[in-house]
Amino acid sequence: MKGLISLLLVLVCNISVAVEQAETIFKQHAPSLYQIRLIDKASGEKSSIGSGFQISSDGLIATNYHVISSYARHPEKYRIEFLDHQGKKAHLELKSIDVINDLALVKRDVEQEMPFFTIANSVPTKGEELYSLGNPHDLGMIVVPGTYNGLKKESFNDRIHFTGSVNSGMSGGPVVNKNSDVVGINVATSGNQIGFLVPHDKLLALVKVYNEQNNLTIDQQMEQQLNQYQKNLIGTLLKSNWPLRKLGEGMIPMIDVPFIRCWGESNADKSDALVMLAVANCSLEENTYISGNFFTGALEMEFRYMQAKKLSDVKFYQLFQRQIARVMPGNKAGKDDVTEFQCQHDIVMPENQLINNKAILCTRAYKDFNDLYDVLYLGISIDRDDQAFISHFTLAGVAQNSAQAFTSKFMESVSWK
């Protein structure tokens, strides 16, 4: 019993210290914290909100790109303003963005030097206590204690796994260590005390680019970043191992990288099924948000094996066609963002492969970003009467040479056993 009481006293003491630390951090930095508001000009009302924090004495403020994304894409429709700890509102000017790491720099006018957050020069240790600041659900600024759990392994872009509540409205707020140095920026949550942060080094890199090369427009910055990202991503995928795995009577590729996850299902337990069906799909565990319903940077692959049990060739073909009709692009984009798909059809009968396919390759161009496309590929086996093999992928926001290289490797990796 004494041991239990001692343990409880230690826990209470630790909680008390954490609360005191959080209160001290909040009081110290309240003047440097802001609610970032996107205002619809026509209605004069808030369209979206987030958080931000000052990182220089001359009024430079960091936030998330997604907080101000509608303004970045449609500056004629919106304006950006801040609300400070004293209830003061004023205009903000968008200065620079990092759309891949979901960061933005905005600036306010200042009449004198202002207090600001210091960005850390080292990475936290695993288990270190951190403090997330922000304005959840438009309820006012708060401090949320949590724990640093290292980088998320299943992510191509670095994200910190933070054990703490990162709620809507806290996006763009700073996460600091016990010395009040910024080690991350709130960006997303999966609920149940699972939050994700952008590492502080991404913010340092954005500030450096802004100071050295701030002559590019926001659209030019975005285009440059999207092109570099797809180059890095597809290059990494093509250099990785593509081990083959069995699916029914077919062989399919699994790209050996931690940020692509695969799942499978079948109806093998249904003895009365007319068609045996086995499905495997793999996808990138993240994408890049542009604005509204416009997402890019996605990758998905899907494979379907079908074998007729008690069907005629005609009925099997009809079911086969229904499976094909389900294939759709894996990313969201509207008619203002992309062109219509243009498709090419061909019969592919390679000499060194054990499968003959009807191949369909479709592409659509991005209207505002030169040389970027969405790509949809569909391969349909045509060489067996009672078996069918469907292979499919979609790539979002890739250059032509990247798409061609990925398509070639994908097609070469699919075959019958």
N, C-alpha and C positions, 0 to 999 in steps of 0.2 A: 504493500500500500504506500509506504514511504517513497519507494522508487517511482510509482505512478504520480504521486503528488509532486515530486521533484521535476518529473518530465513535463507535467502540466505547467508548472511555474516557469520552466525554461521557455515553453512555447508561448505563454502569455507575455513573457519578457521580450521575446523576439518580435512578436506581433506589435507590441507597444513601440519598440525601437523603429520598426518599419513604418508605422503610422506617423511617428514624429519626424522621421526622415522625409516622408512624402509631403507632410505639411510644410517643412522647411523649404523643400525644392519648389513647391507651388508658390509660396510667398515670395521667394527669391526671384522667380522667373515669370510671375503673372504679367508684368508689363511687356514681356517679349512674346506672349502667346496671343493668338488671334483666331477668331472664327473667320473662315474664308467663305464668302457668299458669291454665288453667281446670280445676278439679277436679270430677269427678263425685261428688256427695255419697254416693250409694249404694255405689259401689265404693271411693271414696277415692283413685282413680287419676287421672292426668292425662288429660284429654279432648282438649286442644289446648294448644299453646305458641306464644309469640311473644316479642317483645322490647319494651322500654319504656325511657324515660329521664326523669329527674326534671327539672322545669322551674321549680320554686319551692323555697324553703328550708323550706316547711311541709309538704312531702311530696306535692305534685301531680305526677303522672306522666302522660306522653303515650304512647299506643300506637295501633295500628290498631283500628278498630271490628270488623273481621272476626276479630280475635284473641279478643275477648270477646263476640262476637255471640250465642252460645248462652246466655250468662248474661243478656244484655240481653233476650232473648225468653223465657227460662225460668229466672228467678232462684231458683225453688223447687228446681230440679234441680242447679244448679251453685254453686260459689263461686269467687272469684278470689283468687289469692295471687301473691306475688312470690318470687323467689329472687335474693339479691344476690351480690356478688362474694366474700363470705365464707362463702357457703353458708347464710345465714340465710333462713328462710321466714316470711312473715307475711301476714295478710289484707289485701286491697285492697277499697275501696269504689268502685263506679262512680258517677261524678259527672255526666258530660255526654258527648254523642256528636255527631258529624257523620257521618251515615250516607252522605251523598252523596260526601263526600271521604274516607271510610273512616278517620275519626279518633275517638279516645275519650280521655277524661280519667278516670283513676282516682287514688285517694289512699290513702296509707299513714299510719299514726299515727307521729309523730316526737316524741321527748322533747326534742330540741334542734334548732337550725337545721342543715340538711343542705346539702352542696354540690349545685349544679344546673347544667344546661346553659343557656347564654345563646342566645336566638333571634336570628338575624341581622336587621339592619334594611335590608339591601340584597340584590339578586339577584346570583348569581355571573355572571361573564363566560363566554362560550362557550369551551370548551377548558380552563377552570379545573380544577385538580385538587381532588377532593373525597375524603372518607373516610367510608365506610359502616360503621356499627357494629351488631352484632347477634349472635344466638346461632343459627348455622345447624345444623339437624338435631340440636339438643340436644347439641352437641359442646363448648359453652363459648363465651364471648364472644370475638369476633375483630374486626379492623379490615381492611376491604377498600378499597384505593385505587381511584379511578375518575375519570371525566371528566364534567363538565357539558356537555350538548349541547342546552340550551335546552328549550322546552316541546314536547311531542308535538303535531304539527299535527292529527293525525287523532283528536282527542279533544274532546268537548264540555266535559268537566271538565278543568281544568288538571292535567297530569302532566308531570313532568320526565323527560327521557330521560337516563339515567345509564349510561355505559359502565363496567360493573363487575358483579361477581357478587352478586346479591341472592337468596340461597337461602332455602328453607323454614326457618322459625324466626327469620329476621331481620326479619320483618314487624313494623313498629312501632318499629324501631330508628332512631336519629338518623343523619343524614348531615351532616357538618360541613365547613367550609372550613379553611384552614391556621391560622386564628385560633381554631379550635374552636367557632365559632358555628354553630348549627344552620341549615341552608339547605333541608333537606328531610327527609322521613320515608319509610323503606323501605315499599313497598306491594305491588309485583308484579314479576315477571320473565318474559321471553320466552326465557330461556336464551341461550347463546352471548354472554355479556357484555352482554346488553341488559336493563337494569333500569329500573324506573319508580318515581318518588318523588312524594309529595304535597308541593307547594311550602310553604315555611315560613309564608307569609302566611295559608294556610288554618288553620294551627294558632294563629296569633295571633288570628284572627277567632273561633275557637272559645273560646279563653281569655277574650276580651273578653265574649262572650255569657254565658259561665259566671259571670264576675264581676258582670255587670250584671243577669242574668235567670236565676237558677238555681232558680226555683221550679217549673219544669215537670218532670213525670215523664219518664222515658226514652221511654215510649210516645208521650207528647205531643210531645216533641222530634222523634221520628222521623216522626210524622204531619205535623207542620208542615213539616219539611224535604222530605219526599216530595211534598207538595202544591206547595210553592214550586218544586221542581225540575221537575215536569211542566209547570207553568205557563210557566217560562222556556224549556224545551225546545220545547214545541209552539208557543209564541209565536215563537220563532226560526225554526222550520220554516215556519210560515205566512207569515212576512214575507219569506222567501227566494224566489229565482226557482225556478220549476218548468219548466224547458225541456222540450219534448216531443221524443222520439226514436222512430225507426221500429223496430218489432219485427214481422217478417213483414209482414202487411197491416194491422197496428195501430199506434197511437201511444200511447206510455207516458210518464209524467212521471219526470224525474230531478231530485231536489231538490239544488240547487246549494249544498251546504255541504261543507266538507272532512272532517267527521266521519262522513259516510255514504258507504260504499263500495259499488260495484256490480260485479257479475260477470255473465258470460253464457256460454251454451253452446248448441249446436245439433247436429242430425244431418245437416246439409247435405251432408256428405261421403259419406253412405250412399245410393248410388243405388238400392239395392234396398229402402229403407225404405218401408213401407206408408203411413206418416204422416210428414210433415215436421214437426219440432218445434223451436221456438226458445224459449229460456228466458232471462230476465233477473231477477236478484234483487239487492236493495239492503238494507243493514242498518246500524244504528248500531254502531260499533266498540266498544261498552262497555255495561255494564248496572250496576245497583245491587244489591249483595248484602245480603240481609236476614238469613237464617240457613239452615242445612241446605241443602235443595234449593229454597229460596225466593229467586228473583231477580225484579227488576222494572226499570222504566226502559228496557226494550228497545223497538226499532222494527225491523220488517222489512217489505219489500214484495217481492212476487213476481209476475211476469207470464209467461204461457205462451201461445204462439201455435201452433195446430195446423192442418194442412191435409191433407185426405185425398188420396192419390194413386191407390190401387188398391183402395179399400174401398167397400163399400155404405154407405148412410146408417146402417143398423142397427149394423154393426160399428164404424163410426167413432164412433157415439154411445157404444158400450160402452167403447172406448178412452178417449174423452173423460171418461166417468164415473170411470175408474180414476185419471186425473190429478186430478180433483176430490177423490177420497178421500184424497189425500196431504196435503191442506191441514190444518195443525195449528197450535195456538197457539205463538208463538215463545219463550215464557218458561216456566221451571219454577216450579211451585207445587203444593202438596199440598192435600188436602181440609181440613186444619186451617187453611189460610191463605186459601183462596178458596171461594166458592160454586160450584155447578154452572153451566155456561153456559146462558143463556136466549137463544133465537134468534128472530129475526123474518125472514120470507121475503116478498119482494115482487117484482113485475115492474116494472122501471124503464124507461120509454120517454120520455126527455126530448125536448122539442121541438127544442132547439138542438144535440143531439148526434147523431153518426152511428153509434150503437150501441145496441142494445136488450139489456138484461141481466136475468137473474134474480139478484136481490141478496139475500144472506144476511148479516145483521148479528147477531153474538152478543156478549154481555157477561157477565162474572162479577164479583162484588163482592169486595172485600177484607174479611175478617171483622174484622180488628183496626184497620183504618184507614178512617175514614169518608170517603165521597165519592170513593173511588179504585176504579178498575175495570180489568180487562183487556178489550180489545176485539178481535174478530176479524171481518174483513169479507171476503166472497167475492163477486165479480161474474162471472157466467157468460153469455157471449153466446148469444142464442137466435134470431138473425136470418139465419144462413147455414147451408146444409145441409152444405157440404163444408169449412167453416172454423169454427174455434172460438177464442175469446179468453178467457182466464181472468185476472182481476186479483184480487190478494189482499194484505191487510196485517194485521199484528197490532200493537197498541200495548199496553204493559204499564204499569199504574199511572198512569192518567190520570183527570181529572175529566170529568164528563158534557159540559160545554160545550166542553172541549178535544177530546173524541172526536167530537162533532158537527161542529165546525169542520173538523177534519182529514178526516173522512169525506166531507163535502160537496166539499172541494177535490180530494180524490183521485178521486171519482166523476166530477167534471167534467173531469178531465184525461185520462181514458181514452176512446179512440174508435177506430173504423176510420179508415183514411187518407181 
